[in-house]
Amino acid sequence: MYFASDNWAGAHPSIAQSLVTHAAGYAPAYGTSDLDRRVETIFSEIFEREVFVFFVSTGTAANALAYSAISRPGGVMFAHREAHMIEDECGAPEFLSDGGRLCPVDGPLGRMDPKGLETAIGRYPADFVHHGRPVGVTLTQASEIGTVYSLDEIGTIAGVCRRHKLPLHMDGARFANALVSLGCTPAEMTWRSGVDMVSFGGTKNGCWCAEALVIFDPHLAAEFPFVRKRAAQLFSKSRFVAAQFEAYFENGLWLEMAGHANAMAAKLADHVEASADARLGWRPQANEVFPIMKREKLARLKDQGAFIHEWGVPAGLDEKFGDDEVLCRLVASFATREEDVAAFAKALG
């Protein structure tokens, strides 16, 4: 019962086969092969406009270099206080942006409150050198606790950004899961809603190691090759990332895998709701489930082979906890099986 993380899941067989297929022979390096170009075209087709695609090794690299691309001396970027960029990237965004800062913004259940964002930006008047100056905003879709911004919510945050002439970045480590949840197109969830660049993740959704920064602004994209090279993120054999994305997109595989993960998470949530020994903190909107249970019950589940993480209580959760209760996280993936979910339900009781 592997529910610790979608990073624990392997690679989809079609993606593994694509790597094998493209392993033989020779191809131009550093993103100049026919395969690289073909995958860039696929990205543009998916987003319904010309986009600029830059492969990187990890989601942390994508997020940190997105910040680096827009950073200026004294720069401040705004993110939800529990965002991955603030909590789980070991200072990489600050380091690679040459000392930029991340300003936490409140908001219930993993999503920034637009009014809170407006207030936070207002604390940094552009002409007051001592505080620094705003340079951008980032939102996480789906959020760190599996909630999803609606298109209207994205548009509202983008409106705040436009009023302050700030670019809007989307951390899309679970981009496909959020997209399936909303039932919209990539264009609708990004540039049509006011997003300027996306950290586009494939690794959590069936790839070996495939991440990209997708930029919609050609002027910003023109400078980014130097940002990426300076950070040692320019792959020589980039065709092996392109090979993964080619298989990822073929026949809608990426959406199929995300849809399966979301469906398995919904079934896990149903079992939690039906249990006398646990309850949901909130209904999942993507592929992460957060039950509340007694610490003793969590220990028994782990003893029975369930890989689950204890999780910190997010801001905005009104649920009351007993002294012996904890919040846990379960993550479903493309590789989660019906029998895994059934085994968990049995163990949970």
BAKE-494938 format. One record per residue (C-alpha): x, y, z. Coordinates in nm, 4 decimals, always signed. Layout:
N
<r px="X" py="Y" pz="Z"/>
...
! end
This chain:
349
<r px="+0.0000" py="+0.0000" pz="+0.0000"/>
<r px="+0.2271" py="+0.2727" pz="-0.1351"/>
<r px="+0.0612" py="+0.6051" pz="-0.0614"/>
<r px="+0.3631" py="+0.8001" pz="+0.0618"/>
<r px="+0.4123" py="+1.0017" pz="-0.2584"/>
<r px="+0.3535" py="+0.9939" pz="-0.6318"/>
<r px="+0.7327" py="+1.0322" pz="-0.6532"/>
<r px="+0.7545" py="+0.6719" pz="-0.5312"/>
<r px="+0.5763" py="+0.5391" pz="-0.8394"/>
<r px="+0.7844" py="+0.4175" pz="-1.1324"/>
<r px="+0.7538" py="+0.5107" pz="-1.4981"/>
<r px="+0.4730" py="+0.4197" pz="-1.7324"/>
<r px="+0.5780" py="+0.1393" pz="-1.9723"/>
<r px="+0.5118" py="+0.3577" pz="-2.2787"/>
<r px="+0.7464" py="+0.6239" pz="-2.1450"/>
<r px="+1.0136" py="+0.3666" pz="-2.0593"/>
<r px="+0.9826" py="+0.2208" pz="-2.4103"/>
<r px="+1.0218" py="+0.5647" pz="-2.5670"/>
<r px="+1.3528" py="+0.6059" pz="-2.3862"/>
<r px="+1.4679" py="+0.2683" pz="-2.5191"/>
<r px="+1.3578" py="+0.3597" pz="-2.8711"/>
<r px="+1.5548" py="+0.6842" pz="-2.8720"/>
<r px="+1.8632" py="+0.5434" pz="-2.6959"/>
<r px="+2.0275" py="+0.4162" pz="-3.0133"/>
<r px="+2.2068" py="+0.6213" pz="-3.2745"/>
<r px="+2.3105" py="+0.9836" pz="-3.2778"/>
<r px="+2.1223" py="+1.3115" pz="-3.2412"/>
<r px="+2.2293" py="+1.6759" pz="-3.2112"/>
<r px="+2.2818" py="+1.7834" pz="-2.8524"/>
<r px="+2.1607" py="+2.0622" pz="-2.6246"/>
<r px="+1.7991" py="+2.0687" pz="-2.7387"/>
<r px="+1.8625" py="+2.0946" pz="-3.1117"/>
<r px="+1.7523" py="+1.7462" pz="-3.2257"/>
<r px="+1.4479" py="+1.6805" pz="-3.4403"/>
<r px="+1.2852" py="+1.5093" pz="-3.1422"/>
<r px="+1.3393" py="+1.8133" pz="-2.9206"/>
<r px="+1.1852" py="+2.0389" pz="-3.1834"/>
<r px="+0.8947" py="+1.8038" pz="-3.2353"/>
<r px="+0.8141" py="+1.7971" pz="-2.8649"/>
<r px="+0.8350" py="+2.1767" pz="-2.8460"/>
<r px="+0.5748" py="+2.1863" pz="-3.1234"/>
<r px="+0.3544" py="+1.9472" pz="-2.9279"/>
<r px="+0.3733" py="+2.1779" pz="-2.6256"/>
<r px="+0.2602" py="+2.4680" pz="-2.8459"/>
<r px="-0.0285" py="+2.2619" pz="-2.9797"/>
<r px="-0.1362" py="+2.1665" pz="-2.6281"/>
<r px="-0.1285" py="+2.5272" pz="-2.5103"/>
<r px="-0.2897" py="+2.6537" pz="-2.8330"/>
<r px="-0.0208" py="+2.9125" pz="-2.9020"/>
<r px="+0.3527" py="+2.9370" pz="-2.9506"/>
<r px="+0.5276" py="+2.8611" pz="-2.6234"/>
<r px="+0.8927" py="+2.8405" pz="-2.5251"/>
<r px="+0.9929" py="+2.5156" pz="-2.3557"/>
<r px="+1.3034" py="+2.4656" pz="-2.1437"/>
<r px="+1.3787" py="+2.1214" pz="-1.9998"/>
<r px="+1.5233" py="+2.1049" pz="-1.6489"/>
<r px="+1.6009" py="+1.8228" pz="-1.4090"/>
<r px="+1.3593" py="+1.8824" pz="-1.1205"/>
<r px="+1.0556" py="+2.0804" pz="-1.0175"/>
<r px="+1.2742" py="+2.2709" pz="-0.7737"/>
<r px="+1.4991" py="+2.3741" pz="-1.0633"/>
<r px="+1.1987" py="+2.4870" pz="-1.2676"/>
<r px="+1.0587" py="+2.6943" pz="-0.9814"/>
<r px="+1.3905" py="+2.8434" pz="-0.8763"/>
<r px="+1.4894" py="+2.9365" pz="-1.2302"/>
<r px="+1.1477" py="+3.0871" pz="-1.2971"/>
<r px="+1.2178" py="+3.3159" pz="-1.0032"/>
<r px="+1.5705" py="+3.3783" pz="-1.1260"/>
<r px="+1.4404" py="+3.4821" pz="-1.4680"/>
<r px="+1.2312" py="+3.7659" pz="-1.3245"/>
<r px="+1.4473" py="+3.8603" pz="-1.0267"/>
<r px="+1.6028" py="+4.2014" pz="-0.9762"/>
<r px="+1.8115" py="+4.3395" pz="-0.6899"/>
<r px="+1.5978" py="+4.3545" pz="-0.3794"/>
<r px="+1.3342" py="+4.1390" pz="-0.5466"/>
<r px="+1.0456" py="+3.9873" pz="-0.3508"/>
<r px="+0.8242" py="+3.7071" pz="-0.4847"/>
<r px="+0.4891" py="+3.6273" pz="-0.3256"/>
<r px="+0.3681" py="+3.2731" pz="-0.2544"/>
<r px="+0.1225" py="+3.0975" pz="-0.0283"/>
<r px="+0.2885" py="+3.0492" pz="+0.3091"/>
<r px="+0.2719" py="+2.6693" pz="+0.2756"/>
<r px="+0.3841" py="+2.6586" pz="-0.0886"/>
<r px="+0.6528" py="+2.4125" pz="-0.1923"/>
<r px="+0.8790" py="+2.7039" pz="-0.2904"/>
<r px="+0.8745" py="+2.8277" pz="+0.0681"/>
<r px="+0.8575" py="+2.5026" pz="+0.2641"/>
<r px="+1.0441" py="+2.2366" pz="+0.0688"/>
<r px="+1.3104" py="+2.3739" pz="-0.1638"/>
<r px="+1.5950" py="+2.4345" pz="+0.0814"/>
<r px="+1.6433" py="+2.7983" pz="-0.0203"/>
<r px="+1.7003" py="+2.7118" pz="-0.3894"/>
<r px="+1.4718" py="+2.9919" pz="-0.5172"/>
<r px="+1.6525" py="+3.2469" pz="-0.3014"/>
<r px="+1.9949" py="+3.1077" pz="-0.3934"/>
<r px="+1.9429" py="+3.0896" pz="-0.7699"/>
<r px="+1.7741" py="+3.4307" pz="-0.7800"/>
<r px="+2.0877" py="+3.5897" pz="-0.6319"/>
<r px="+1.9366" py="+3.6594" pz="-0.2931"/>
<r px="+1.5726" py="+3.7192" pz="-0.3736"/>
<r px="+1.3129" py="+3.6742" pz="-0.1021"/>
<r px="+0.9856" py="+3.4860" pz="-0.0801"/>
<r px="+0.7048" py="+3.6658" pz="+0.0999"/>
<r px="+0.4389" py="+3.4344" pz="+0.2520"/>
<r px="+0.0745" py="+3.5106" pz="+0.1793"/>
<r px="-0.2123" py="+3.3667" pz="+0.3831"/>
<r px="-0.5079" py="+3.1795" pz="+0.2451"/>
<r px="-0.7224" py="+2.8849" pz="+0.3550"/>
<r px="-0.6377" py="+2.5271" pz="+0.2538"/>
<r px="-0.3313" py="+2.5917" pz="+0.0423"/>
<r px="-0.4612" py="+2.8723" pz="-0.1802"/>
<r px="-0.3621" py="+3.2380" pz="-0.1666"/>
<r px="-0.6267" py="+3.4870" pz="-0.0693"/>
<r px="-0.6298" py="+3.7622" pz="-0.3381"/>
<r px="-0.6976" py="+4.0344" pz="-0.0822"/>
<r px="-0.4106" py="+3.9042" pz="+0.1282"/>
<r px="-0.1893" py="+3.9122" pz="-0.1795"/>
<r px="-0.2888" py="+4.2717" pz="-0.2498"/>
<r px="-0.2053" py="+4.3663" pz="+0.1083"/>
<r px="+0.1289" py="+4.1850" pz="+0.1002"/>
<r px="+0.2339" py="+4.3572" pz="-0.2220"/>
<r px="+0.1321" py="+4.6905" pz="-0.0733"/>
<r px="+0.3886" py="+4.6463" pz="+0.2034"/>
<r px="+0.6650" py="+4.6855" pz="-0.0583"/>
<r px="+0.6258" py="+5.0253" pz="-0.2258"/>
<r px="+0.8491" py="+5.0303" pz="-0.5317"/>
<r px="+1.0205" py="+5.3554" pz="-0.4363"/>
<r px="+1.1191" py="+5.2457" pz="-0.0827"/>
<r px="+1.4610" py="+5.0907" pz="-0.1262"/>
<r px="+1.4923" py="+4.9509" pz="+0.2268"/>
<r px="+1.2104" py="+4.6999" pz="+0.1906"/>
<r px="+1.3000" py="+4.5773" pz="-0.1561"/>
<r px="+1.0534" py="+4.5575" pz="-0.4430"/>
<r px="+0.7939" py="+4.3143" pz="-0.5781"/>
<r px="+0.9052" py="+4.1104" pz="-0.8803"/>
<r px="+0.6489" py="+3.8321" pz="-0.9169"/>
<r px="+0.3810" py="+3.6010" pz="-0.7786"/>
<r px="+0.3686" py="+3.2205" pz="-0.7793"/>
<r px="+0.0733" py="+2.9900" pz="-0.7183"/>
<r px="+0.0769" py="+2.6110" pz="-0.6857"/>
<r px="-0.1682" py="+2.4122" pz="-0.8993"/>
<r px="-0.2633" py="+2.1674" pz="-0.7514"/>
<r px="-0.1657" py="+2.3018" pz="-0.4093"/>
<r px="+0.0521" py="+2.1303" pz="-0.1515"/>
<r px="-0.2584" py="+1.9901" pz="+0.0136"/>
<r px="-0.4343" py="+1.8739" pz="-0.2997"/>
<r px="-0.6708" py="+2.1674" pz="-0.3426"/>
<r px="-0.7164" py="+2.3250" pz="-0.6855"/>
<r px="-0.7566" py="+2.6889" pz="-0.7847"/>
<r px="-1.0633" py="+2.7427" pz="-1.0028"/>
<r px="-1.0217" py="+2.9369" pz="-1.3278"/>
<r px="-1.1932" py="+3.2347" pz="-1.1661"/>
<r px="-0.9544" py="+3.2206" pz="-0.8703"/>
<r px="-0.6535" py="+3.2110" pz="-1.1021"/>
<r px="-0.7961" py="+3.5017" pz="-1.2994"/>
<r px="-0.8515" py="+3.7062" pz="-0.9839"/>
<r px="-0.4928" py="+3.6555" pz="-0.8711"/>
<r px="-0.3737" py="+3.7382" pz="-1.2235"/>
<r px="-0.5750" py="+4.0599" pz="-1.2012"/>
<r px="-0.3842" py="+4.1584" pz="-0.8868"/>
<r px="-0.0604" py="+4.0845" pz="-1.0719"/>
<r px="-0.1595" py="+4.2968" pz="-1.3714"/>
<r px="-0.2502" py="+4.5925" pz="-1.1509"/>
<r px="+0.0985" py="+4.5797" pz="-1.0042"/>
<r px="+0.2703" py="+4.4873" pz="-1.3341"/>
<r px="+0.4004" py="+4.1586" pz="-1.1875"/>
<r px="+0.4440" py="+3.8309" pz="-1.3781"/>
<r px="+0.2465" py="+3.5302" pz="-1.2537"/>
<r px="+0.4156" py="+3.1911" pz="-1.2295"/>
<r px="+0.2381" py="+2.8593" pz="-1.1791"/>
<r px="+0.4081" py="+2.5710" pz="-1.0002"/>
<r px="+0.2581" py="+2.2796" pz="-1.1914"/>
<r px="+0.4321" py="+1.9813" pz="-1.0361"/>
<r px="+0.0848" py="+1.8207" pz="-1.0441"/>
<r px="-0.0362" py="+2.0217" pz="-1.3421"/>
<r px="-0.2141" py="+1.7284" pz="-1.5088"/>
<r px="-0.4008" py="+1.6318" pz="-1.1909"/>
<r px="-0.5330" py="+1.9865" pz="-1.1527"/>
<r px="-0.6238" py="+2.0046" pz="-1.5213"/>
<r px="-0.8268" py="+1.6829" pz="-1.5070"/>
<r px="-0.9951" py="+1.8015" pz="-1.1881"/>
<r px="-1.1098" py="+2.1252" pz="-1.3526"/>
<r px="-1.2000" py="+1.9619" pz="-1.6842"/>
<r px="-1.0508" py="+2.2526" pz="-1.8785"/>
<r px="-0.7729" py="+2.2996" pz="-2.1334"/>
<r px="-0.4097" py="+2.3854" pz="-2.0580"/>
<r px="-0.4619" py="+2.7208" pz="-2.2270"/>
<r px="-0.7619" py="+2.8010" pz="-2.0078"/>
<r px="-0.5735" py="+2.7131" pz="-1.6891"/>
<r px="-0.2693" py="+2.9206" pz="-1.7818"/>
<r px="-0.2230" py="+3.2071" pz="-2.0263"/>
<r px="-0.5925" py="+3.2667" pz="-2.0907"/>
<r px="-0.6307" py="+3.3128" pz="-1.7143"/>
<r px="-0.3302" py="+3.5461" pz="-1.6953"/>
<r px="-0.0415" py="+3.3077" pz="-1.6150"/>
<r px="+0.2955" py="+3.4047" pz="-1.7663"/>
<r px="+0.4997" py="+3.0878" pz="-1.7109"/>
<r px="+0.4511" py="+2.7351" pz="-1.5799"/>
<r px="+0.6737" py="+2.4818" pz="-1.4096"/>
<r px="+0.5351" py="+2.1836" pz="-1.6017"/>
<r px="+0.5854" py="+1.8575" pz="-1.4154"/>
<r px="+0.5884" py="+1.5070" pz="-1.5595"/>
<r px="+0.7915" py="+1.3171" pz="-1.3015"/>
<r px="+0.5065" py="+1.2791" pz="-1.0498"/>
<r px="+0.2764" py="+1.1567" pz="-1.3271"/>
<r px="+0.4557" py="+0.8603" pz="-1.4825"/>
<r px="+0.7827" py="+0.9974" pz="-1.6210"/>
<r px="+1.1345" py="+0.9028" pz="-1.5181"/>
<r px="+1.2673" py="+1.2558" pz="-1.4872"/>
<r px="+1.0876" py="+1.5080" pz="-1.7063"/>
<r px="+1.0309" py="+1.8668" pz="-1.5995"/>
<r px="+1.0082" py="+2.1848" pz="-1.8030"/>
<r px="+0.9602" py="+2.5560" pz="-1.7646"/>
<r px="+0.7040" py="+2.6734" pz="-2.0191"/>
<r px="+0.7191" py="+3.0476" pz="-2.0898"/>
<r px="+0.4522" py="+3.2427" pz="-2.2789"/>
<r px="+0.6355" py="+3.5768" pz="-2.3032"/>
<r px="+0.8909" py="+3.5799" pz="-2.5900"/>
<r px="+1.0930" py="+3.8603" pz="-2.4304"/>
<r px="+1.1319" py="+3.6646" pz="-2.1073"/>
<r px="+1.2104" py="+3.3491" pz="-2.3031"/>
<r px="+1.4875" py="+3.5219" pz="-2.4972"/>
<r px="+1.6951" py="+3.5636" pz="-2.1800"/>
<r px="+1.6178" py="+3.2303" pz="-2.0208"/>
<r px="+1.8726" py="+3.0103" pz="-2.2059"/>
<r px="+2.1481" py="+3.1970" pz="-2.0223"/>
<r px="+1.9678" py="+3.1600" pz="-1.6883"/>
<r px="+1.9364" py="+2.7863" pz="-1.7409"/>
<r px="+2.2954" py="+2.7353" pz="-1.8585"/>
<r px="+2.4377" py="+2.9347" pz="-1.5683"/>
<r px="+2.2487" py="+2.7095" pz="-1.3271"/>
<r px="+2.3916" py="+2.3920" pz="-1.4880"/>
<r px="+2.0456" py="+2.2850" pz="-1.6084"/>
<r px="+2.1146" py="+2.2590" pz="-1.9823"/>
<r px="+2.1107" py="+1.8889" pz="-2.0723"/>
<r px="+2.3477" py="+1.7764" pz="-2.3447"/>
<r px="+2.1392" py="+1.4675" pz="-2.4288"/>
<r px="+1.8109" py="+1.6500" pz="-2.3879"/>
<r px="+1.6448" py="+1.4114" pz="-2.6334"/>
<r px="+1.5973" py="+1.1724" pz="-2.3418"/>
<r px="+1.3708" py="+1.4250" pz="-2.1712"/>
<r px="+1.1982" py="+1.4941" pz="-2.5022"/>
<r px="+1.1462" py="+1.1195" pz="-2.5542"/>
<r px="+0.9584" py="+1.1012" pz="-2.2253"/>
<r px="+0.7358" py="+1.3956" pz="-2.3087"/>
<r px="+0.6641" py="+1.2577" pz="-2.6565"/>
<r px="+0.5225" py="+0.9382" pz="-2.5065"/>
<r px="+0.3621" py="+1.1332" pz="-2.2215"/>
<r px="+0.1450" py="+1.3348" pz="-2.4587"/>
<r px="+0.0740" py="+1.0644" pz="-2.7161"/>
<r px="-0.2946" py="+0.9713" pz="-2.7310"/>
<r px="-0.3641" py="+1.1697" pz="-2.4136"/>
<r px="-0.1620" py="+0.9362" pz="-2.1899"/>
<r px="-0.0772" py="+1.2166" pz="-1.9481"/>
<r px="-0.4431" py="+1.2974" pz="-1.8839"/>
<r px="-0.5337" py="+0.9301" pz="-1.8581"/>
<r px="-0.2697" py="+0.8758" pz="-1.5886"/>
<r px="-0.3730" py="+1.1872" pz="-1.3954"/>
<r px="-0.7387" py="+1.0909" pz="-1.4197"/>
<r px="-0.6626" py="+0.7469" pz="-1.2800"/>
<r px="-0.4651" py="+0.8953" pz="-0.9891"/>
<r px="-0.7467" py="+1.1375" pz="-0.9093"/>
<r px="-1.0048" py="+0.8590" pz="-0.9246"/>
<r px="-0.8029" py="+0.6407" pz="-0.6878"/>
<r px="-0.7714" py="+0.9341" pz="-0.4471"/>
<r px="-1.1487" py="+0.9820" pz="-0.4556"/>
<r px="-1.1996" py="+0.6142" pz="-0.3699"/>
<r px="-0.9537" py="+0.6399" pz="-0.0832"/>
<r px="-1.1459" py="+0.9409" pz="+0.0436"/>
<r px="-1.4734" py="+0.7479" pz="+0.0244"/>
<r px="-1.3257" py="+0.4708" pz="+0.2376"/>
<r px="-1.2023" py="+0.7215" pz="+0.4934"/>
<r px="-1.5466" py="+0.8803" pz="+0.5129"/>
<r px="-1.7048" py="+0.5377" pz="+0.5623"/>
<r px="-1.4663" py="+0.4439" pz="+0.8440"/>
<r px="-1.5352" py="+0.4735" pz="+1.2134"/>
<r px="-1.1622" py="+0.5123" pz="+1.2797"/>
<r px="-1.0811" py="+0.8126" pz="+1.0568"/>
<r px="-1.2362" py="+1.1193" pz="+0.8958"/>
<r px="-1.1402" py="+1.3515" pz="+0.6132"/>
<r px="-0.9832" py="+1.6894" pz="+0.6770"/>
<r px="-1.1376" py="+1.7973" pz="+0.3432"/>
<r px="-1.2450" py="+1.6283" pz="+0.0205"/>
<r px="-0.9618" py="+1.5770" pz="-0.2293"/>
<r px="-0.9668" py="+1.7790" pz="-0.5490"/>
<r px="-0.6719" py="+1.6076" pz="-0.7165"/>
<r px="-0.4665" py="+1.3021" pz="-0.6146"/>
<r px="-0.3905" py="+1.3710" pz="-0.2469"/>
<r px="-0.6071" py="+1.2640" pz="+0.0473"/>
<r px="-0.5756" py="+1.3967" pz="+0.4023"/>
<r px="-0.7424" py="+1.1846" pz="+0.6719"/>
<r px="-0.7461" py="+1.2562" pz="+1.0429"/>
<r px="-0.6981" py="+0.9569" pz="+1.2703"/>
<r px="-0.5629" py="+0.8532" pz="+1.6054"/>
<r px="-0.1865" py="+0.8181" pz="+1.6219"/>
<r px="-0.2286" py="+0.4580" pz="+1.7365"/>
<r px="-0.4361" py="+0.3811" pz="+1.4259"/>
<r px="-0.1695" py="+0.5341" pz="+1.2025"/>
<r px="+0.0934" py="+0.3137" pz="+1.3659"/>
<r px="-0.1217" py="+0.0029" pz="+1.3088"/>
<r px="-0.1726" py="+0.0914" pz="+0.9420"/>
<r px="+0.2024" py="+0.1272" pz="+0.8963"/>
<r px="+0.2564" py="-0.2074" pz="+1.0662"/>
<r px="+0.0180" py="-0.3612" pz="+0.8106"/>
<r px="+0.2221" py="-0.2265" pz="+0.5196"/>
<r px="+0.0685" py="+0.1148" pz="+0.4506"/>
<r px="+0.3211" py="+0.3824" pz="+0.3548"/>
<r px="+0.1664" py="+0.7078" pz="+0.4778"/>
<r px="+0.3121" py="+1.0366" pz="+0.5960"/>
<r px="+0.2001" py="+1.2367" pz="+0.8967"/>
<r px="+0.1312" py="+1.5926" pz="+0.7812"/>
<r px="+0.1249" py="+1.9407" pz="+0.9322"/>
<r px="-0.2157" py="+2.1001" pz="+0.9850"/>
<r px="-0.2700" py="+2.3661" pz="+0.7159"/>
<r px="-0.3907" py="+2.7185" pz="+0.7796"/>
<r px="-0.7642" py="+2.7628" pz="+0.7484"/>
<r px="-0.8622" py="+2.4144" pz="+0.8649"/>
<r px="-1.1333" py="+2.4566" pz="+1.1287"/>
<r px="-1.1415" py="+2.0881" pz="+1.2280"/>
<r px="-1.0815" py="+2.0212" pz="+1.5969"/>
<r px="-0.8141" py="+1.7652" pz="+1.6817"/>
<r px="-0.8006" py="+1.5418" pz="+1.9851"/>
<r px="-0.4750" py="+1.5216" pz="+2.1768"/>
<r px="-0.4017" py="+1.1818" pz="+2.0221"/>
<r px="-0.5107" py="+1.2669" pz="+1.6647"/>
<r px="-0.2908" py="+1.3465" pz="+1.3659"/>
<r px="-0.3395" py="+1.4606" pz="+1.0077"/>
<r px="-0.1986" py="+1.2206" pz="+0.7482"/>
<r px="-0.1352" py="+1.2353" pz="+0.3746"/>
<r px="-0.2057" py="+0.9658" pz="+0.1179"/>
<r px="-0.1047" py="+1.0216" pz="-0.2450"/>
<r px="-0.2410" py="+0.8192" pz="-0.5360"/>
<r px="-0.0534" py="+0.7872" pz="-0.8657"/>
<r px="-0.0905" py="+0.6417" pz="-1.2133"/>
<r px="+0.0421" py="+0.3151" pz="-1.0651"/>
<r px="-0.2086" py="+0.2904" pz="-0.7770"/>
<r px="-0.4144" py="-0.0273" pz="-0.8150"/>
<r px="-0.7718" py="-0.0985" pz="-0.7143"/>
<r px="-0.6413" py="-0.3778" pz="-0.4918"/>
<r px="-0.4117" py="-0.1305" pz="-0.3117"/>
<r px="-0.7133" py="+0.0853" pz="-0.2312"/>
<r px="-0.9153" py="-0.2183" pz="-0.1209"/>
<r px="-0.6296" py="-0.3375" pz="+0.1019"/>
<r px="-0.6120" py="+0.0047" pz="+0.2628"/>
<r px="-0.9879" py="+0.0061" pz="+0.3186"/>
<r px="-0.9660" py="-0.3327" pz="+0.4887"/>
<r px="-0.6754" py="-0.2244" pz="+0.7078"/>
<r px="-0.8558" py="+0.0977" pz="+0.7981"/>
<r px="-1.1654" py="-0.0969" pz="+0.8947"/>
! end
